[in-house]
């Protein structure tokens, strides 16, 4: 195969993470916290999201591991203020006048309203919006906000003056990114676990259209300046076993830029594949389009870079209704349409300045905001948000977890499948359960559902068949088989385990502040323990798993390892799809299908009411 040159701009002062230093730059000391809720001394800021004021003079960053928001002056590159706002900030937005902001708290389940001064931040109100909110935008009126509430599968509309929810609309599974059209009449929503986009009319909060795109890991979404198209960067699961050949041909997974029409056109979605063979793109996340439409920028946290697509030189090679396995050869000819700017760290959300060429990058692992000159294709500045001078063993493990360079030709990281240390709802054949169906490119028989890693270190043995008794060996297996990369050192294994031990379950939305549950859930607890259901036979103990191997009727004739290791039921409300191969999309599917209590115990079917009550109880675990 002929390899074409790739324009990869690597700035000399900035080093790539993992094997590379933490991004540092000179900045003024921030004002940290307030009298009642101070920020702990020098936490990592880990900016996961950012918002740029309309005039381009100020930035807000959502600092996920510091539970804070920073206000940044873009001209001087200084941090003007930092304020503790809530648990795990995940989305942030500016009002058009630049004097009001909002921040959504992933683990706090609320939206905080911010007063933005010249060099100060103040929380002026809060509103509970539902479990695990992420993306947020503010309408042109400056008083209306829209919030993506992930576990509730809905978008809520909020009146920021009255601190009231004024509407709700159901969308796809696990909404994250939001974008308003230039006229404010439409809202585009990226739903990461249902692999689709939802278009909403803001006037009446009705769904106008749903776009199935066969893409997962949807994060930041945007609408172009004309309002004609919506865009999202995403992963596509190609379904093949993780051999080095399949990986390199793009047959395991790939990174995409996806475009959908918003003007009523019947056209299907269209894609740009982003992976050059032998030098792939890892974990796309952020997305921004310049005000003149000249540039499309995409961040790739796993391969530590920002991609720049230029639209004005020649038409981009879109493919309608599907995708190529690899990037189109014409983009590798060095004509400036496709460039790669190395950033180090983990670049996440992006925003273009009004000048159309200055791009701001939230760098999670760099504790910084970076500035890229899109015309030059160069990283020109890094604004330090603050952080420890030395990396703890936990932070080192977090860096490893997000590093796609450790996989074969940097196609994916641990975070690709175990998004945010949880899971992305996909199935993969990771080559660690004994057999693989190479006879059918679309076969799912040897694929396994991605399990959550929250609390996983406490629930050995590991893998769906429970054959792996060593957590350390499981880490090595992931790097060498699932990722087809080099084995980690003992120090790296311990760092990774130290990070995994920090992954906690969020507050359960089905349990009250004092541990109270509904009457239906109380009845379901009795069903769970009853002789007829006997769920607690296998799902016992504090993590609702007994660590044993059980034959439950789901076995395949070709299974090398017989029986299954019952997964922990903690956080079950958000662990869909269910069973080892994800065949059950909902809890009801799992309890009435191939894993129905009667099928497992042979002691009789549950009544409809017993099934409903059991579901309510399972959601409280």
C-alpha positions in Angstrom: 0.0 0.0 0.0 1.3 3.5 -0.8 1.6 5.7 2.2 0.9 9.4 1.7 2.5 12.1 3.8 0.5 13.4 6.8 0.8 17.0 7.9 1.5 16.6 11.7 2.6 19.7 13.4 4.5 19.0 16.6 5.2 22.1 18.8 8.7 22.0 20.3 7.9 23.3 23.8 5.0 20.9 24.5 5.7 17.3 25.4 3.3 14.4 24.8 1.9 12.8 27.9 3.0 9.3 28.9 6.5 9.4 28.5 6.0 13.1 28.3 5.8 15.9 30.8 2.7 17.6 32.2 1.8 20.7 30.2 2.9 23.8 32.1 2.8 27.5 31.3 3.2 30.7 33.2 0.0 32.2 34.6 -1.1 34.4 37.4 -2.2 32.7 40.7 -6.0 32.1 40.7 -8.3 33.1 43.4 -9.3 29.7 44.8 -12.6 28.8 46.2 -14.6 30.9 48.7 -14.9 31.1 52.5 -17.5 28.3 52.8 -16.3 25.9 50.1 -12.6 26.3 49.3 -10.8 24.3 46.7 -8.3 21.8 48.2 -4.7 22.9 47.8 -3.4 22.2 44.4 -5.7 19.5 43.0 -5.5 18.6 39.3 -8.0 20.9 37.5 -8.6 18.5 34.6 -10.7 20.8 32.4 -13.2 18.6 30.6 -15.3 21.4 29.0 -14.9 25.0 28.2 -17.0 27.9 26.9 -15.9 31.1 25.2 -17.7 34.4 25.6 -19.3 36.0 22.5 -16.6 38.6 22.3 -13.8 36.1 22.8 -12.4 37.8 25.8 -13.2 35.3 28.5 -13.2 31.5 28.9 -15.0 29.4 31.5 -13.6 25.9 32.2 -15.3 23.0 34.0 -12.5 21.5 36.1 -13.7 18.0 36.7 -11.3 16.7 39.4 -11.2 20.0 41.3 -15.0 20.4 41.4 -14.4 24.0 40.2 -14.9 26.5 37.4 -12.1 28.8 36.2 -12.5 32.2 34.6 -9.7 32.9 32.1 -8.7 36.1 30.3 -7.8 35.1 26.8 -5.7 38.1 25.9 -3.3 37.9 28.9 -3.6 34.1 29.3 -4.2 34.5 33.0 -6.6 32.8 35.4 -8.8 35.6 36.9 -10.8 33.5 39.3 -11.6 29.9 40.3 -14.6 28.9 42.3 -15.7 25.5 43.8 -19.2 24.9 42.3 -20.1 21.2 42.8 -19.3 17.5 42.3 -17.6 16.7 39.0 -18.4 19.7 36.7 -19.1 18.3 33.2 -20.5 21.1 31.0 -20.3 24.9 31.1 -21.8 27.7 29.0 -21.8 31.5 28.7 -24.8 33.8 28.2 -24.5 36.1 25.2 -23.7 39.2 27.4 -20.8 37.4 29.1 -22.1 38.3 32.6 -23.8 35.0 33.3 -22.7 31.4 33.1 -23.9 28.0 34.0 -22.2 24.7 35.0 -23.7 21.2 35.0 -22.4 18.8 37.7 -22.2 15.2 36.6 -22.2 13.8 40.1 -23.9 16.7 41.7 -27.1 16.3 39.6 -27.6 20.1 39.5 -27.1 23.2 37.4 -25.3 26.1 39.1 -25.9 29.7 37.8 -22.8 31.9 37.8 -22.5 35.6 38.0 -19.4 36.5 36.0 -17.5 39.7 37.0 -14.5 41.2 35.4 -12.3 39.1 37.6 -14.7 37.1 39.8 -17.2 34.2 39.8 -20.2 33.8 42.2 -22.8 31.1 42.4 -26.2 32.9 42.4 -28.5 29.9 42.3 -28.9 26.2 41.8 -31.5 23.8 40.4 -31.7 20.0 40.6 -32.0 18.8 37.0 -31.7 15.0 37.3 -29.1 12.2 37.4 -25.8 12.8 35.7 -26.2 16.0 33.6 -23.4 16.7 31.1 -23.8 19.2 28.3 -25.5 22.6 28.7 -26.2 25.6 26.4 -27.8 29.0 27.0 -30.2 30.5 24.5 -29.9 34.0 23.0 -32.3 35.4 25.5 -29.7 34.7 28.3 -32.4 33.3 30.6 -33.1 29.9 29.1 -30.7 27.0 29.4 -31.0 23.4 28.1 -29.3 20.6 29.9 -28.6 17.0 28.8 -29.5 14.7 31.7 -27.7 11.4 30.9 -29.4 8.8 33.1 -32.9 10.2 32.6 -32.5 10.2 28.8 -33.9 13.6 28.5 -33.2 17.3 27.9 -34.6 19.7 30.4 -35.3 23.4 29.8 -34.5 25.7 32.7 -35.5 29.3 33.4 -32.3 30.8 34.9 -34.1 33.8 36.5 -36.7 31.8 38.3 -34.5 28.7 38.8 -37.2 26.5 37.5 -37.5 23.6 35.1 -40.0 24.7 32.4 -40.0 21.6 30.2 -38.6 18.2 29.5 -38.2 16.1 26.4 -37.3 12.5 26.0 -34.3 11.8 23.7 -32.0 8.8 23.1 -29.9 6.9 25.6 -27.4 8.9 27.5 -27.5 12.4 26.0 -24.3 14.4 26.4 -23.5 17.1 23.8 -25.9 19.9 22.9 -25.8 22.6 20.2 -28.2 25.4 19.3 -28.8 26.5 15.7 -27.7 30.0 14.9 -31.4 31.2 14.9 -32.0 29.4 18.2 -35.0 27.5 16.8 -33.4 24.0 17.0 -31.4 22.0 19.5 -29.2 19.1 18.4 -28.5 16.4 21.0 -25.9 13.7 20.8 -27.0 10.4 22.5 -24.0 8.3 23.1 -25.4 4.9 24.1 -28.3 4.8 21.5 -25.9 5.9 18.8 -28.1 8.6 17.4 -28.7 12.3 17.3 -32.0 14.1 18.2 -33.2 17.3 16.6 -35.6 19.3 18.8 -37.7 22.3 18.1 -37.1 24.8 20.9 -40.4 26.5 20.5 -42.5 23.5 21.7 -39.8 21.0 22.8 -40.9 18.5 20.3 -38.6 16.1 18.5 -38.4 16.9 14.9 -36.1 14.1 13.8 -33.9 11.3 15.1 -30.7 10.3 13.1 -29.3 6.8 13.7 -25.6 7.1 12.9 -24.1 3.8 14.1 -21.6 5.8 16.2 -20.9 5.7 19.9 -18.8 7.8 22.3 -20.6 11.0 21.2 -19.3 14.1 23.0 -19.3 17.7 21.8 -21.8 18.4 19.0 -22.0 21.5 16.8 -24.1 23.1 14.2 -22.4 24.9 11.3 -22.8 28.7 11.0 -25.3 28.3 8.1 -27.5 26.1 10.3 -27.6 23.5 7.4 -25.7 20.7 9.0 -25.0 19.2 12.5 -21.7 17.5 13.3 -20.4 15.1 15.9 -17.1 13.2 16.3 -17.6 9.6 17.3 -16.3 6.1 17.4 -17.7 3.4 15.2 -17.6 -0.2 16.4 -16.6 -2.4 13.4 -17.1 -5.7 15.2 -14.1 -7.8 14.4 -11.7 -9.6 16.9 -8.8 -7.6 18.1 -6.0 -9.1 16.1 -3.3 -6.7 15.0 -4.3 -7.1 11.3 -8.0 -6.3 12.0 -7.0 -3.3 14.1 -4.8 -1.9 11.5 -7.4 -2.3 8.7 -10.0 -0.4 10.8 -12.1 -3.6 11.2 -12.2 -3.4 15.0 -13.2 0.2 15.5 -12.5 3.6 14.0 -12.9 7.3 14.6 -15.3 9.4 12.5 -16.6 12.9 11.8 -20.3 12.5 11.2 -22.6 15.1 9.5 -26.4 15.2 9.5 -28.7 17.5 7.4 -30.9 19.8 9.5 -32.9 21.4 6.6 -35.5 18.6 6.1 -33.4 16.8 3.5 -34.0 13.1 3.3 -30.2 12.6 3.0 -28.7 10.1 5.4 -25.9 10.9 7.7 -22.5 11.2 6.1 -19.0 10.5 7.5 -15.3 11.3 7.2 -13.1 8.4 8.4 -10.2 9.9 10.3 -7.7 7.0 10.7 -4.6 6.7 8.6 -3.4 3.1 8.4 -0.4 2.7 10.7 -1.0 6.0 12.5 -4.6 6.0 13.8 -6.5 8.7 15.7 -7.4 7.8 19.2 -10.6 8.8 21.2 -12.1 11.8 19.4 -14.0 14.0 21.8 -14.3 17.7 21.1 -15.5 19.5 17.9 -15.6 23.1 16.7 -16.3 24.9 13.5 -14.9 28.4 12.8 -17.4 31.2 12.3 -16.7 31.4 8.5 -17.0 27.6 8.2 -13.4 27.4 6.9 -12.1 25.0 9.6 -13.5 21.9 11.4 -11.4 21.1 14.4 -11.6 17.7 16.2 -9.8 16.8 19.4 -8.4 13.3 19.9 -7.6 12.7 23.5 -6.2 9.2 23.1 -3.6 10.2 20.5 -3.0 13.6 22.1 -3.7 15.9 19.2 -6.2 18.1 17.5 -7.2 17.5 13.9 -7.8 20.4 11.5 -10.0 19.8 8.4 -10.0 22.7 5.9 -13.2 23.0 3.9 -12.4 25.8 1.4 -9.6 24.2 -0.6 -11.5 21.4 -2.1 -14.7 19.5 -1.3 -14.2 17.0 1.5 -14.8 13.3 0.5 -18.0 12.6 2.5 -19.5 9.1 2.3 -23.3 9.0 2.8 -25.0 6.4 4.9 -21.9 4.6 6.1 -18.2 5.0 6.4 -14.8 3.9 5.1 -12.5 1.8 7.2 -9.6 4.2 6.8 -9.2 7.9 6.0 -9.8 8.8 2.3 -6.4 8.8 0.5 -7.0 12.3 -1.0 -6.7 13.8 2.5 -3.2 12.5 2.9 -1.7 14.3 0.0 -0.3 17.2 2.0 -2.7 19.9 0.5 -3.6 21.3 3.9 -7.1 19.8 4.1 -6.0 17.4 6.9 -3.5 18.4 9.5 -2.6 17.0 12.9 -1.5 19.3 15.7 0.2 17.5 18.7 -1.0 18.8 22.0 0.1 16.3 24.6 -2.2 15.4 27.4 -5.9 14.7 26.7 -7.5 17.5 24.6 -11.3 17.5 25.1 -13.7 20.3 24.3 -12.8 23.0 21.7 -14.0 26.6 20.8 -13.0 28.9 18.0 -12.5 32.6 18.7 -14.4 35.2 16.6 -11.4 35.7 14.4 -12.0 32.2 12.9 -8.4 31.0 13.3 -7.7 31.0 17.1 -8.8 27.7 18.6 -9.0 27.1 22.3 -8.5 23.6 23.6 -9.4 22.2 27.1 -6.6 19.8 28.0 -7.8 17.5 30.8 -4.5 15.8 31.6 -2.5 19.0 31.0 -4.5 21.0 33.5 -4.5 23.7 30.9 -6.2 25.6 28.1 -4.2 25.5 24.9 -4.3 27.9 22.0 -3.8 26.8 18.4 -3.4 29.0 15.4 -5.4 27.1 12.8 -3.9 29.0 9.8 -0.4 28.1 10.8 -1.4 24.7 12.2 0.6 25.3 15.3 0.2 25.2 19.1 1.2 28.7 20.1 0.3 29.0 23.8 -0.7 27.0 26.9 -2.6 28.6 29.8 -1.9 26.8 33.1 -5.0 26.3 35.3 -2.9 25.1 38.2 -2.1 21.6 39.6 0.5 19.6 41.5 4.1 19.9 40.5 4.5 16.1 40.7 2.2 13.4 39.3 0.8 11.0 41.9 0.6 7.3 41.2 -3.2 7.8 40.7 -2.6 10.5 38.0 0.0 8.3 36.3 -2.6 5.5 36.1 -5.2 7.9 34.7 -2.7 8.9 32.0 -2.1 5.3 31.1 -5.9 4.6 31.0 -6.4 7.4 28.4 -3.4 6.7 26.3 -4.1 5.2 22.9 -0.5 5.2 21.9 -0.1 2.1 24.1 -2.3 0.2 21.6 -1.3 -1.2 18.2 -0.7 1.8 16.0 -2.6 4.0 18.6 -6.1 2.9 17.6 -7.7 3.0 21.0 -7.2 3.3 24.8 -8.8 1.7 27.9 -11.1 4.8 27.9 -12.4 4.0 24.4 -14.6 1.2 25.6 -14.6 1.9 29.4 -15.7 5.5 28.9 -15.0 7.7 32.0 -14.1 4.4 33.8 -17.6 3.1 33.2 -18.7 1.6 29.8 -20.0 2.7 26.5 -22.7 0.1 25.9 -20.8 -1.6 23.1 -19.7 -5.3 22.6 -16.2 -6.4 21.5 -14.3 -9.5 20.9 -11.2 -8.7 23.0 -9.5 -12.1 22.4 -9.4 -13.0 26.1 -12.3 -15.5 26.4 -10.9 -18.4 24.4 -12.5 -18.5 20.9 -13.3 -16.1 18.1 -15.7 -16.4 15.1 -13.6 -15.5 12.1 -16.0 -17.0 9.7 -18.4 -14.1 9.6 -17.3 -10.4 9.6 -20.6 -9.4 11.3 -20.8 -12.2 13.8 -21.5 -11.2 17.4 -21.2 -14.7 18.9 -17.8 -14.2 20.4 -18.3 -10.6 21.4 -18.8 -9.6 25.0 -20.5 -6.6 26.6 -18.1 -4.0 28.0 -18.5 -4.1 31.8 -18.2 -1.1 34.1 -14.9 -0.6 35.9 -16.6 1.2 38.9 -15.6 -0.9 41.9 -14.3 -3.6 39.6 -11.2 -4.2 41.8 -13.5 -5.5 44.5 -15.3 -8.0 42.3 -12.9 -10.7 41.3 -12.5 -13.0 39.5 -12.6 -11.1 36.3 -13.8 -11.5 32.7 -17.4 -12.7 31.9 -16.3 -16.3 32.4 -14.4 -15.5 35.6 -11.2 -17.3 34.5 -8.9 -14.4 35.5 -8.1 -14.6 39.2 -5.4 -11.8 39.2 -6.3 -8.2 38.8 -2.7 -7.5 37.9 -2.7 -10.1 35.1 -6.0 -8.7 33.9 -4.3 -5.4 33.3 -1.5 -7.0 31.4 -4.0 -9.0 29.3 -5.8 -5.8 28.4 -2.7 -4.2 27.0 -1.3 -7.2 25.2 -4.5 -8.9 23.8 -7.3 -6.3 23.8 -5.0 -3.5 22.7 -2.3 -5.6 21.0 0.3 -3.4 22.5 3.4 -3.8 24.7 3.1 -5.2 28.2 3.1 -2.6 30.9 5.8 -2.6 33.6 5.0 -3.6 37.1 5.0 0.1 38.1 2.6 0.9 35.4 0.3 -1.9 36.4 0.2 -0.6 40.0 -0.4 2.9 38.8 -3.3 1.8 36.7 -4.8 -0.2 39.5 -4.4 2.8 41.8 -6.5 4.9 39.3 -9.1 2.2 39.0 -9.6 2.1 42.7 -10.7 5.7 42.6 -13.6 5.0 40.2 -16.7 5.4 42.3 -20.4 4.9 41.6 -22.4 8.2 41.5 -25.2 8.8 43.9 -28.1 6.4 43.1 -31.1 8.5 41.9 -33.5 5.7 43.1 -32.4 5.9 46.7 -33.3 8.8 49.0 -30.8 10.8 51.1 -31.4 8.5 54.1 -31.3 5.3 52.1 -35.1 5.1 51.7 -36.5 3.3 48.6 -40.0 3.1 47.1 -42.7 0.7 48.3 -42.4 -1.1 45.0 -38.7 -1.5 45.5 -39.3 -2.8 49.0 -41.6 -5.5 47.6 -39.0 -6.2 44.9 -36.4 -6.8 47.6 -38.5 -9.7 48.8 -38.9 -11.0 45.3 -35.1 -10.8 44.9 -34.6 -13.0 48.0 -37.6 -15.3 47.4 -37.2 -19.0 46.6 -38.9 -18.5 43.2 -36.5 -15.8 41.9 -33.4 -16.7 44.1 -31.4 -13.8 42.7 -29.3 -13.7 45.8 -28.0 -17.2 45.3 -25.5 -15.8 42.8 -25.8 -12.0 43.4 -24.9 -11.9 47.1 -22.6 -9.9 49.4 -22.0 -6.2 49.5 -21.3 -6.0 45.7 -24.1 -8.5 44.8 -21.8 -11.1 43.3 -20.5 -14.2 44.9 -17.3 -14.6 42.8 -18.2 -18.1 41.7 -18.8 -19.6 38.3 -22.4 -20.6 37.4 -24.1 -22.5 34.5 -27.1 -20.3 33.7 -28.2 -21.5 30.3 -26.5 -18.8 28.3 -23.5 -20.9 27.4 -22.3 -21.3 23.8 -21.3 -24.8 22.6 -17.8 -23.5 21.6 -17.1 -21.7 24.9 -13.6 -22.6 26.1 -14.5 -21.5 29.6 -17.7 -23.0 30.9 -20.2 -21.0 32.9 -20.4 -17.3 33.8 -19.2 -15.1 36.6 -22.2 -13.1 37.9 -21.5 -9.4 37.5 -22.0 -7.0 40.4 -25.5 -5.5 40.5 -24.3 -2.2 41.9 -25.3 0.6 39.6 -27.6 -1.7 37.6 -29.9 1.1 36.6 -27.1 2.5 34.4 -25.4 -0.7 33.3 -27.4 -1.4 30.2 -27.3 -3.4 28.0 -27.4 -6.5 30.1 -26.0 -10.1 30.1 -22.6 -11.1 28.8 -23.4 -10.3 25.1 -25.6 -7.3 25.7 -28.7 -9.2 24.3 -31.0 -7.6 26.8 -31.4 -3.9 26.2 -33.4 -3.3 29.3 -33.8 -4.8 32.8 -37.2 -6.1 31.7 -35.6 -7.8 28.7 -33.2 -9.5 31.1 -35.9 -10.7 33.5 -38.4 -11.9 30.9 -36.0 -13.3 28.3 -33.1 -15.8 28.4 -32.2 -14.9 32.0 -35.7 -14.9 33.4 -35.8 -16.3 37.0 -37.9 -19.3 35.9 -35.3 -20.1 33.2 -32.5 -20.1 35.8 -34.3 -21.7 38.7 -37.1 -23.7 37.1 -39.4 -22.7 40.1 -42.1 -20.8 38.2 -42.6 -17.6 36.4 -42.8 -14.3 38.2 -46.1 -12.4 37.9 -46.2 -9.1 36.1 -46.3 -7.3 39.4 -43.4 -9.2 40.8 -41.4 -8.5 37.7 -42.1 -4.7 38.0 -41.3 -4.7 41.7 -38.0 -6.6 41.1 -37.0 -4.1 38.5 -37.6 -1.2 40.9 -35.5 -2.9 43.5 -32.6 -3.7 41.1 -32.5 0.0 40.2 -31.8 0.9 43.9 -28.6 -1.3 44.2 
